[in-house]
Amino acid sequence: MKVTVEVDCTPEEARSFLGLPDVSKANDVYVDNIAKAMQGVTSIEQLQGYVKQVAPMGEIGLKLFQQFMEQGGMSGFSGKNAKD
């Protein structure tokens, strides 16, 4: 037996329902700081060096995040469309 439940809500409603904290203010500060820092970047090497410094856990954290995103993207392709 297969049951499908579809919930139509905003991200804020979902966060509240799941009991997760609202981190939008912290995210805004982080994005503003990154945007300000990126204004001085003039080459790819500078950008890579900056990302390695800023990323949580440095280069290892960045690689883990890339793997996570790649796996998440691949699972999205193997969902409904693969059965059709």
Sequence and secondary structure as in RCSB ss.txt:
>XXXX:A:sequence
MKVTVEVDCTPEEARSFLGLPDVSKANDVYVDNIAKAMQGVTSIEQLQGYVKQVAPMGEIGLKLFQQFMEQGGMS
GFSGKNAKD
>XXXX:A:secstr
          HHHHHHHHT    HHHHHHHHHHHHHHHTT  SHHHHHHHHHHHSTTHHHHHHHHHHHHHHHHHH
HHTSHHHH 
